[in-house]
């Protein structure tokens, strides 16, 4: 049985996508810093995933993503690096993902006067709503 290295992460973009170029200038790619939550409650931590995409996937990613957007990425983990954080000298891990699939999910916006998040829908949304949905006959 072959070993599989297929991973999917969903999180918030930490900054706009950056375009990077190799030292010799022969190759370019797009890089996204993705914040993914680990744990719950007081044990919640943020894991940063560095997502690298080439070609049309990278170009599409760069054209869609703004800081704070919710996105999903899938691909192969390229490397995992342990380091000490500068701000508190605590151990941390950097995960690097070679992106093969990218999906822009939404752009969260804080609703004024309320402490909740309201999500904008993508341009290609069907606009289907669930108003009038009767759940009286659901057996649970």
N, C-alpha and C positions, 0 to 999 in steps of 0.2 A: 504494500500500500504506500503510495507516495505521501510525502509530507506536504501539507498545504499551508501556504502563507497568504491567506485572504482575510482582510480585516476591514471593518466598516466603523466609522466614527461619525457621530452627529454632535455638533457643538456650535459655538459662536466664534465668528472671525474676530481675532484680537486686533487686527489692523487691516488696511486695504492690502490686496494682493501685491506682492513686489515682483518685479522682473529681475532675474539674475542672469549673468553671463559668465561662461567659463573663462579662466585666466587667459587662454589663448584666443578668446573671442569667437571660437568656432561653434559654440552651442549656447542656446539660451533656454530658460525655463521660467516658470512662474511659481512663486512660493507663498503659501498661506499659513499663518499661525492660527491654529484652531484650539480653542479652550473647551475641554471636555470635563464634566464633573465626575468625580469619583466619590463614593460613599454618600452618607446621608446625615442630616442634622449637624451636630457638632463635629462629626468626623468628615464632613464634606471638604474635599480638596479639589483644586484645579490641576488637571494634567494638560500640558501643552503638547500638541502634536504638530510637527513641522510637515506640511503637505507640499510635495513637489509634483508639478504636472508639466508635461511637455506637449508640444504640438497644439492641435485644435482644442484638446481638453483644457490645457493651460490658458489658451487665449480666451476661451469661453468663461473660465473661472475668473480671469482678470477683468473681464467686461461686466460681470454680474455682482461681484462681492464688494461690499462696503463693511467698515468696522461695525461689529455687532450683529451682522446678518447670521441667521441660522442656516447651516449648510450640512450636507451629508457627503462624505468622501469614502471611497472604497479603494483598496489597493494592497500592495505588499509592503510590509515593514522592511525598510531598508537598513536601519540600524537603531540601536537603543544605546544611549550614552548616559552614564551617571556623572553628576557634577555637584558642586556645592553652590547654593544660591548666594549671590553677592549681598543681598539685603539682610539676610539673617544667618548665613553660613550653615544652613540646614541642607541635608542631602536631597537631591531631586533627580528626576530622570527626564531626558529628552527623547521623544519617540519621533522617528523620521519615517514618513510614509510616501511611497511612490504611487501617485494617484492614477488609477485606471478608469474610475467612474466618479463623476461629480454631479451633485444635485443641489441647486439653490432652493431652499425651503421657504423662507420668509424673512422679512425685515421687521423686527419687533420695534414698537414705538410705545413709550410710556403715555398712558392716557392722563390728561390733565385732571387734577382734583381727585383721582382715584389711585390707589396703590396696587394696581393690577397691570398686566401687560395685555395689549391688544395687538394682534398680528395682522399686518397687511397681507393681502392675498397676492399671489403671483399674477402676472399679466395673462397667463393662459388658464386662469381659473374658470371653471364651468359656471360659477355663480349659483350652484345648487344650494338651497338652504333646507333646513329640517323643520321649518315652521309648520305647525299643524300636525306634527308627528304624534300619533296617539300611542301611548305605551301601556294602555289599560290591559291589553291582552297578553303582555309579556309574562311568562310563568315564573319569573324570579324577582 
